[in-house]
């Protein structure tokens, strides 16, 4: 009988052998030699039931939620796993597609091009008047006027 397989070893991945020995000793002292085998049996039954429930839930998600969730695994919801997959594959969550859809730059460029076309048609139809703007009529070497700040006085 295989107790945990590879999946079960992940449960104890961060527990050192010393910690396992301490836990086993505490369990032996608290439960005693009479109750310890029953407690281990109950713990294994609980672990088996949780795994079966998890497997059934994954299968239900895969079958009912459609083809996008065909490779769904609860282990993928671990933030560390998600981050490793993101780094390895680039964009598994489809965030680039969302960024592209929400990016306003193409729409703004289209509006600006339409406005330039409309202004170009209006400029071509209107006669050109001389430019009398004081900042633009100043000679190239002349100093510009200092900016006016009403709060400075």
N, C-alpha and C positions, 0 to 999 in steps of 0.2 A: 504494500500500500504506500503510495507516494503521498506524503503529508501535504506539501505545499507547492512543489514544483518551482519553477522559476518565478512565478508571480508571488508566491508566499515568501520567497527569500527577500523580495523588495520590502516586505513589511518590517523585517529585522535588519535592514541594511545599515541603519544608523545606530544599532545597539551593539555594543562591544561584547565579547565573550564574558568579560568580568561582570558586566551589568546583567547578562542573562543568568549567570551563576548566582548573583545576589537575588534576583527575582525568583529563581527556582528555590533557593534556600528560604526566602520569606514565605513563599507559597507553602512549602513543606511545614514550616513552623506554625503558620496561621491555620492551615487546614488539617494538618496531621496526616499520618500515613493512611488512615482509613478513608478520608474524604477526598484526598488528592487525586486518585484515579478518576473518580466521578466528576470532579471539577474540570479535569483535563478533557474528559470525554464531552462534557457539556460545552466547554469552550470551543472544541473542534467542531461540534455540531452547529454552534452559532456561526462560526467562521464559514462553514460549508453553506449554511442557509443564506448568509449575506452574499456570498459569491454567486449562488444560484439566482437570487433576486436581482443582483447586478447584471448577470448574463441575460435574464429574461427582459429586463428593462432595456438593455442595449438592443436586443433583437426587436423589441417593440418599436423603439425609436427608428431603427433602420427600416423596418417594414412600413410604418405608418407615416413617416415624415418625408418620404420620397427619396429619389436617387441622390440628392445632395448629401444625405446622411448615410450612404451605403457603407462608408468606412469609419463610422462613428465609434469612438472608444472613450470611456470615461477617463482613462489614463491621459488622454490628450487634453483634458481640461485642467490638468496640473499646470500652474503658471511656468514652472521650470521647463516642462515638456513643450509648452507652447512657444516659449522664448527660443529654445534650441531649434525647433522646427522653423521658426521665423528666420533665424540666422542662417540655417542650412539651405532652405529652399527659396528664400527671397520674400514671397508674399502669399503664404498659404491661406490667409484670411480674406483675400480679395480687397484689401484696403486701398490698393492703387486704383482699382476701378471706382471705388467710392470717392477718392480724392479727385479723380478725373471728372466724375459726374458733378461734383460740387465746386469745381474750379471756375470762378467767374471770368477769367481772362479771355477765353474764346468768345464769350458773349459780349464782353466789353470791346474787344477788337472789332467784332462785327458791327456793333453800334457806332463805334468811332469811324469805321469805313463808310457806313451809310451816312453819317453826319458830314464827313469830308466830301462825299459825292454831292450831297444836297447843298453844302456851302460852295462847292466848286461851281455848280450850276448857277447858284445865286450870284457869285462873284463875277462870273463870265457875263451875266446879263446886266450887271450894274456898272455904270461908268466909274472909273477910278478917280477918287478925290485926292488932293495932295495931303500928305501926312503932316499934321500940325502938332503932334504930341511933343511937349517940351523936352522930355528925356531923350527922344530919338533925334531931335533936331540939333542937339548939342554937338559941337565938334569932337573929334575922337580924343584929343589930348586934354580937353577941358575937364576940371574936377566936377563930380556930381554933387548935388545938394545933400546935406546931411538928412537923415531920416527925422521926421517929426514925432516926438513922443509927448503926448499931452500929460502923462503922469509925472514927467521929469520936472515940471515947474511947480 
